[in-house]
Amino acid sequence: MAIAASVSQVFLSVAAYAQTAAQHSYHLAGGPLDRTLVEIAKTANVRLSYDAALVQSLKSAPVDGTYSAEDAIRQALKGTGLEPVATPGGALTIQRAAPKAESAAAAGASGATVSTPVADATLPIISVAADRDSGGTGFVAESSNTLTRSDVPLSDTPKSVSVVNAAVMQSQNVQSLTDVLRNVSGVVVQQGLFGTPTYVVRGFQNSGFTSTGITTDGTAAHSSFASLTPTIALASVEVLKGPSAIVNGDNPPGGVVNLVKKKPQADPFHEVQVSYGSYGDMQLAFDTTGAITDDKKLRYRFIVSGDRAGESSMGYDGKRDLYVAPTVEWKDRSTDVTVGYERTVARAPFPQFTMGYAAGDLYRHYFDHPLGNASDHFSLQSDNVFFNLEQKLGDQLTFVSKESFNKSRQVLQGWGPLTPISANGTSLFMAQNALQYYYSWNLSNYLRAKFDIGKVKNTVIVGWDYTATHYNQADGSNSGQMIQTSVFDPSPFPDLSDAKMLPSYGLGWKQNSYYLQEQMAYENLNILASIRRDTFIETGKPGNTQAAYSPSIGILYRLTADIAAYANYNRGYAPATATKYGGGLLPPQISQQAEVGTKFNFFDDKLSVTAAAYRISYSNYNISDPQHPGYYLSAGGAVSRGFELEATGQVYPGVNIVASYTYNNFKQPSSVTTVVNLPKNTASLWATYNFQMPALHGLGAGIGLFYSGSQYVGTGSDYRLPSQVETDVGVFYQRKGYGLNLSVKNIFNRNLYGSTTSSTFVPMGPRRTIVLTGTYDF
């Protein structure tokens, strides 16, 4: 029988006998037994292994009070016919209760000596990296600490949160964050000219100086380094929908994309991953983790990933990436300290793109030559240092502190098209050559208190965040140079690499934030409310100080054990940073979201379904000034309305799915002539089947359908992208530490177009692409 390791591999014992006897406070409602066992092991930090078949489809009894780990498990197992048993090594397992359990208990009550049953010491443990690192079973993710900063299940959270865990990412053989986010409702990717994507959530772009809309473990990222994190380093990717000021004060109105990194583990695990794909794309990665000391309190994790490709399908020089991330953690009963470092070095060529004709319509084919120099590229070199502390100050109070410092250097060098293709097949191109430096320091501190008032369970968080960010840019002496040439047989473009770099722009901000959050549960009712005050100061300009309050409240009511309805209101604030022609800044931007939804859990929580309807209003929507590049115009307000549906989990033994549908109706003011460059309808489906026959154990197959509705491009109706479906397939095999995954993207080799706002640059999806990935775990 397969041995469930989802608990034992995330929360492992340190001094196992002492840990199982230590007393801890629990406030766990009855629910799926496997989830309750995970929470107990997490709180007590014990090793627990068991046969998966024993707990399948079982519900746990409530666990509310102060217990040892063994007693807490025994309480959860009431009525199931199961009991906890100690192994000779001091860990715990679960077995069916012995027939004489009642008489033994009676003997114990009368003072007779009762021997504790001992489990078989040879009980095997199977390592499953995806389950251990992503904190869920299968495709279903059960919780997100980023939003609430506590351990409340997503099914009890009154907000739409999408999570793509490591199990999904591995089955899809994903190569980038863009691949991951195709699974999430409400997210549209707009590829940039220099290969840096922008993620549009619920109609709003996640871009800007004070907030990129991407966080790593809840900490804001101010350059492109986070979006270039290799997927082998990710435990999961979360998308928190709507304004989420409690997470990141100046976050975009559509939502926040949060990357959850893999953490050190106590049990040893090592994985070598090798990938080879079309266009000579090769990747070699190594992930290793384990204990440094015998008591397993000191642990490490080391991830290194290198990626190199030959000439791209459009003839640009291939990408070259290197990622190195050592992390050390000390974890005992009361203290959890993590210190880590990330170095990201990346070089990305221009993405595949096409262009529109001046008379209308698009050139609907793939260019097989660069429109510029083959060396045109985006490059980044980033160093990120972080420190995390979680210190228990008692059974009810915990102090959490997170700090990070990032230094990033970015280069944007290449020829970008300025005009559509003329009647004679030519277009005007302009040189872009910029050197950008980002410096950011983030500090977050908060106290988390858990206490009960009668039947009301409370989690209160009081916190303070501080961020200091500075940005400098230098432009090349050849920036702005222009050339008119044929797009079908282009003339040689001047080299841009020998330009003199001249300082051109600098900007700095400090953000000081205080917040209070109350999370309350009473029987079937859950409430999440918060208030946050942010103060923004532009460094070097003492007069430019802005401040705002951002409240939020969400209510969830559980109609049945498997169905819950929720509603929330959230407010967000972004300080004024957009410059207008003639001097000065445009007004700050305020967003407000009203959302209602329903959450379902089917098949004993193996399948999770969320349906949500929302309305986001946004003041002072800004658009680029067409007459003055680099400046912006105020376009009044904007409103985004939509409906989302997501389903994740197991629908039949061996069949797992991740499915989403989005309808988004984004309206700009009638006084603005620009059209909305977004599809109204998007959908995705990824389904895998793991063969159940013993002879085919470990073999599986997957198919993915990714749909995007039609959309207009540019400022009129002359350019329109068609509706399209990308079809991906995969075959994978996992057995005894070895794994193979063969995936084919765009198997029917259709012409695919990415969402865009400009007819001069229309990114195209991949041609038929094959990727073979092999893994070896030991």
ROTORTOR-151349 format. One record per residue (C-alpha): residue in one letter; x, y, z. Coordinates in steps of 0.1 Angstrom, whole numbers, plus 2048, in hexadecimal, padded with zeros to 3 digits. Layout:
N
AXYZ;...
***
This chain:
778
M800800800;A80B8247F9;I816836819;A80985981D;A826870822;S81589281E;V818898844;S83A88884B;Q84C89B830;V8418BE839;F8428BE85F;L85D8A786C;S86889F88F;V8838AF8A3;A88A89A8C1;A86C8858B8;Y8638778DB;A86389A8EB;Q84F8A88CF;T83388F8D0;A8308958F6;A8318BB8F4;Q8108CE8F9;H8018E48DE;S7E18F78DA;Y7CA8EC8BD;H7AB8FC8AF;L7A18E5893;A77E8DF887;G7738BD87B;G77B8B7856;P78E8A183F;L7A488B855;D7C388E840;R7C28B4842;T7BD8B3867;L7DB89C86B;V7F08B4856;E7E78D186D;I7EF8BD88D;A8118B287F;K8188D6875;T8108E4897;A8238C98AB;N83F8C5892;V83E89F893;R844884879;L824871870;S820857855;Y80284184D;D7F182C833;A7DD84381C;A7C182A819;L7BB82C83E;V7B085083F;Q7A185481C;S77E86381E;L77E865844;K775884858;S78788F877;A778898898;P77E8BC8A4;V79F8C18B6;D79B8DF8CE;G7B18E38EC;T7D48DC8F8;Y7E28BA8F0;S8028A78E9;A80689D8C4;E7FB8798CB;D7DD8848DF;A7D389D8C4;I7D48828AA;R7C186B8C0;Q7A68868C4;A7A488B89E;L7A1865899;K7838618B0;G76884C89F;T77E841883;G78A820891;L7AE82C88E;E7C88338A8;P7EB8448A9;V80882D8B0;A82D8368B8;T8498288A3;P86A81D8B3;G87A83D8A6;G8628538B8;A84C85C89A;L827855897;T812840880;I7ED83787D;Q7DE81487E;R7BD804883;A7B48028A7;A7BB7E08B7;P79C7CB8BF;K7A57CB8E4;A7A97F18E5;E78B7F68FC;S7967DB915;A7B97E9915;A7AC80C91C;A7977FD938;A7B67EC946;G7C980D945;A7AD81E958;S7AE804973;G7D3809979;A7E07EB965;T8007F0950;V7F87F592B;S8137F2911;T81380B8F4;P8107F98D2;V82E7FE8BD;A82D801897;D8427EE87E;A8647FF87D;T8677F7858;L84980C84E;P85481C82D;I851841826;I84D84D802;S85A8707F9;V8438847E4;A8538A77DE;A8338B77D0;D81E8AE7EE;R8398B7807;D8418D97F8;S81F8E57EE;G80C8DB80D;G7EF8CA7FC;T7E38A97EF;G7E28A57CA;F7D98C47B7;V7C58D37D4;A7D68ED7E9;E7C68F080C;S7D391181A;S7E5931813;N7F894282F;T800961819;L7DD97081A;T7D396A83E;R7F596484E;S7E6947860;D7DC923859;V7B8927850;P7AE90F833;L7A6920811;S783911814;D77C927832;T78C947824;P773961818;K78796B7F9;S79095C7D7;V7B394D7D9;S7C19377BD;V7DE9207C4;V7F290B7AB;N8078F37BF;A8268DF7B6;A8128C07AC;V8018D4791;M8228E4785;Q8348C3783;S8188B2770;Q8178CE756;N83D8CF753;V83B8F5756;Q85990A74D;S84F92D759;L83894176F;T824949750;D81D92474B;V81292176F;L7F993E76D;R7E793074F;N7D491A769;V7C693877D;S7A5949775;G7A696E770;V7CB970766;V7D697B743;V7FA97C739;Q807999723;Q82A992717;G8419B0716;L8599B86F9;F8779B070E;G86998E719;T85D99A73B;P83899273F;T81D9A7750;Y801994762;V7DF9A375F;V7C899877B;R7A399F779;G7A99B975E;F7C59CD76F;Q7EA9CC767;N8029C1783;S81D9DA77B;G82B9F978A;F848A0779E;T83BA047C1;S82B9E27BB;T8309C879F;G8139B37AC;I82B9967B3;T83698C7D5;T84D9707E2;D841960802;G82C97F807;T849998802;A8459B17E5;A85D9AE7C7;H8679CE7B6;S87A9C1798;S8759A4780;F88A98B794;A86B97A7A4;S85A972783;L87A960777;T87B948794;P87F924786;T86290E78E;I8778F47A0;A87A90E7BC;L8559137BF;A83F9007D8;S8209127CA;V8139327BA;E7F69457C9;V7E09607BA;L7CD9757D3;K7B19857C0;G7A79A97C4;P7B79C57D9;S7CB9B47F4;A7D99D1808;I7DD9BB827;V7F89A8814;N8099C5801;G7FC9E8807;D7FF9F67E4;N7F69D67D1;P7E59D77AF;P7BF9D77AF;G7BB9B679D;G7D09A17B5;V7F29957C0;V8069787B3;N8199687CF;L83694F7CA;V83A9367E7;K85D9297E7;K8689067F2;K875904816;P88F8EF827;Q8828CD834;A88F8B684F;D88E89683C;P8A8893820;F89C8977FC;H8B189D7DD;E8A58A17B9;V8B88A5799;Q8A38B377C;V8AE8B3757;S8998C273B;Y89D8C4716;G8868D56FE;S8818E46DC;Y89A8FF6CF;G8B58EF6E4;D8A68F9705;M8B98E7721;Q8B58E9746;L8C78D9763;A8BB8DE786;F8C38CF7A8;D8AE8D27C8;T8BB8C47E9;T8AE8C780D;G8B38B682E;A8BF8BA852;I8E18C685B;T8E18BC880;D8D789B88F;D8B98AA8A1;K8AC8B7880;K8A78DA88E;L8C08E9875;R8B68E3850;Y8C18EE82E;R8B48F180B;F8C98F87EC;I8BA8FD7C9;V8CE9047AA;S8C0906787;G8D090E766;D8BF913745;R8CD919722;A8BD919700;G8C991C6DC;E8BC9346C3;S89793D6C9;S87C9356B0;M87E9596A4;G8A49586A1;Y8AE96B6C0;D8CA95E6D6;G8BD9456EF;K8B694A714;R8D094472F;D8C4941753;L8D5939774;Y8C4937796;V8D692E7B7;A8C392E7D8;P8D29207F9;T8BC922818;V8C291883C;E8A7914857;W8A790E87C;K886900889;D87D8F38AB;R85D8F48C1;S85C91A8C4;T8749298AB;D876928885;V89293C875;T89A93C850;V8B694D83E;G8B994B819;Y8C995A7F9;E8BE95A7D5;R8D39637B7;T8C1966796;V8D496C775;A8BF96C756;R8C1975732;A8A297371D;P89F97A6F7;F88298D6E8;P8639776E8;Q85396A6C8;F83C9856BA;T82A99269B;M81D9B4690;G7FF9C5682;Y7FC9D565F;A7F69FA65D;A7D69F3649;G7C99DC664;D7CB9B666D;L7EA9A3677;Y807991666;R7FA96F671;H81995A66F;Y838954684;F85796967B;D875952679;H88F96E67B;P895989695;L8879AC690;G8A79BC69E;N8C89AD6A8;A8CA9886B2;S8D99956D3;D8BC9AB6DD;H8B29A0700;F8A79A7724;S8C099D73F;L8BE99D765;Q8D6997782;S8C69967A4;D8D198F7C7;N8B698A7E1;V8BD983806;F8A197B81F;F89C973843;N87D965853;L87595F878;E85794F889;Q85994F8AE;K83F9408C5;L83A9568E4;G82293E8F4;D8059278E9;Q7F19448DC;L80A95E8D0;T82395D8B4;F83B9788A6;V844977881;S85E98C870;K86998C84C;E8849A083C;S8939A1819;F8AB9B5805;N8AD9B47DF;K8C59C47C6;S8BD9BF7A1;R8CE9CB781;Q8B99CA761;V8C39D073D;L8AA9D7721;Q8BC9D76FF;G8AC9D36DE;W8989E16C0;G8739E56C5;P8599EB6AA;L848A0D6AA;T831A0C68D;P81B9F167C;I8269E165C;S8229F963F;A8159F161C;N8399EB610;G8419D362D;T8569EB642;S8539F7666;L865A1067C;F87AA02698;M888A156B6;A8A6A0B6CB;Q8A0A056F0;N8BFA03706;A8BAA0772C;L8CC9FD74B;Q8B69FA76A;Y8BF9F678F;Y8A79EC7AB;Y8AE9ED7D0;S8949E27E8;W8929DA80D;N8739CA81C;L86B9C5841;S84B9B584F;N8449AF874;Y8249A3884;L8159938A2;R7FC97789E;A7E596F8BC;K7CD9518BD;F7B39508D9;D78F9468DF;I77395A8EE;G7589418F6;K75192F8D5;V76194A8C0;K7849428B4;N7999608AC;T7BA96689A;V7C698A89D;I7E499888A;V7F49BA891;G8109C387A;W8299DD86C;D8389DC849;Y8549F283B;T8619F4818;A87CA09808;T881A087E3;H898A1B7CB;Y89AA1A7A5;N8B4A2878E;Q8B5A27768;A8D0A3074E;D8C9A31729;G8E1A2970D;S8EDA456F7;N8DDA336D9;S8BBA306EA;G8A0A3F6D3;Q8B4A386B3;M89CA2D697;I89EA18678;Q884A1165D;T8879EE64E;S8749D163F;V8669B9658;F86999C63F;D88D9A2634;P89B9BB64D;S8BB9CE649;P8D69CA663;F8CE9DD683;P8E99F2694;D8F99E26B2;L8EE9F06D4;S9079E06EB;D9229FB6E9;A90DA196F5;K917A30711;M8FEA2E72D;L8F1A4F73B;P8DDA5375B;S8B9A5D753;Y8A1A5676F;G89FA4E794;L883A487AD;G881A3D7D1;W864A347E8;K860A2B80C;Q840A1A819;N837A1883D;S818A02846;Y8049F8864;Y7E89DE864;L7D09CB87A;Q7BE9AB86F;E7A3997881;Q79A974876;M77C966889;A76A945887;Y74993C898;E73991B88F;N73291E86A;L73B943867;N75E95185E;I76797685C;L787985850;A78B9AB855;S7A99C2853;I7B39E6853;R7D49F3846;R7E4A16845;D800A1C82B;T816A3B829;F82BA40809;I848A58808;E85BA607E8;T87FA637F3;G890A837E8;K86EA947E7;P863A9B80B;G843AAB7FE;N836A8C7ED;T827A78809;Q807A64805;A7F3A4F81D;A7D4A3B81C;Y7BFA22830;S7B5A0181F;P7999ED830;S78D9CA827;I7739B2834;G76899082A;I74C979837;L749954830;Y72D93E83B;R72E918839;L70C90D82C;T7158E882F;A7358D6836;D73E8D8811;I72F8F9806;A73791C811;A72C93E805;Y74195E809;A742983802;N75D99D806;Y7669C1802;N78A9CC7FC;R7999EE7F6;G7BB9F57E7;Y7D2A147E2;A7EEA1B7CB;P802A3B7D0;A806A557B4;T825A4B7A0;A81BA5177C;T82AA7076D;K816A87756;Y824A9C73A;G82DABE746;G836AB3769;G825AA5788;L815A84790;L7F3A76788;P7DBA717A6;P7DEA517BB;Q7C9A337B2;I7AFA247C8;S79EA027C2;Q7809F27D2;Q7749CE7CD;A7539BE7D6;E7539987D2;V73B97C7D9;G7419577D4;T73B9337DD;K7559187E7;F74E8F37E3;N7618D57EF;F7578B47DF;F7618907E2;D76E893806;D7828B37FE;K7948A37E0;L7848BC7C8;S7828E27CF;V76B8F97BB;T76991F7BF;A7509367AC;A75495C7B0;A74497B7A2;Y75699D7A7;R7559C27A0;I7759D77A3;S7739FD79F;Y793A10799;S798A3679B;N7B1A4A786;Y7B8A2F76D;N7D8A3975A;I7E1A33736;S801A3A723;D803A5C713;P803A556ED;Q812A776E5;H82DA76700;P83DA54705;G847A4D729;Y82AA62737;Y807A5A741;L7E4A6873E;S7C8A65758;A7AAA53748;G792A55766;G784A36775;A782A1276A;V76B9F5774;S7729D0771;R7559B7775;G758992771;F75196E77A;E76A953782;L76792D787;E783916792;A7848F1799;T7A28DE7A6;G7A78BB7B2;Q79D8977AC;V77C890799;Y78186A796;P79C8527A3;G7BB85A790;V7AC87977F;N7B789B78A;I7AE8BC77B;V7B58E177D;A79A8F576B;S79191A769;Y779931756;T779957757;Y761971749;N77099474E;N75F9B4742;F7779D1746;K76A9F373F;Q77EA1373B;P76DA3573B;S759A3E71C;S76EA5D718;V78CA48710;T78FA3A6ED;T7A6A1D6F4;V7969FA6F2;V79B9E170D;N7B79CA702;L7AC9AB715;P79898C70C;K77698B71E;N776965720;T79394E72A;A79392A735;S7AB90E73D;L7AA8E9744;W7C68D274E;A7BD8AE755;T7D489175E;Y7CD86C762;N7E3855776;F7DE83176B;Q7D081C787;M7DA7F977B;P7F87EB78E;A80B7E376E;L809809765;H80F817787;G821839784;L81783F761;G80085D759;A7F587473D;G7E889773C;I7D68AE723;G7D28D4725;L7BB8EC713;F7C1911717;Y7A7928707;S7A894E702;G78C9616F3;S79097C6D8;Q79D99E6E0;Y7A39C06CF;V7C79CE6CE;G7D19F26CF;T7BBA116CF;G7A0A066B6;S7909E96A6;D7A89E3689;Y7BB9C769B;R7AA9AA6AB;L7BA98A6B8;P7A496B6B2;S7979536CC;Q7B09366D0;V7B79166E2;E7D99086EB;T7DA8E26F0;D7F68D3705;V7FB8AE70C;G81389B723;V81D87872E;F82F87374E;Y83D855762;Q848855786;R857836797;K87082F7B2;G8808517B2;Y88185578C;G86A86B778;L865874753;N84D88E745;L849893720;S8338B1718;V8298C16F7;K81D8E56F6;N8068F06DA;I8058CD6CC;F7F08D86AE;N8098F36A6;R7EF90E6A3;N7F69336A0;L7F29416C3;Y7F19666CD;G7F79756EF;S7E39916FE;T7F29B36F5;T7EA9D86F4;S7FE9E26D5;S7FA9D86B1;T81F9DD6AB;F8289C16C3;V8119A26C5;P8229866D9;M81C9636CB;G8199436DF;P8319266DA;R8329116BB;R82F8EC6C2;T8498E76DD;I8558C76ED;V8658C570F;L8728A5720;T87A8A7745;G88B88C759;T88E88B77F;Y8A1876797;D8988777BC;F8AF8687D7;
***
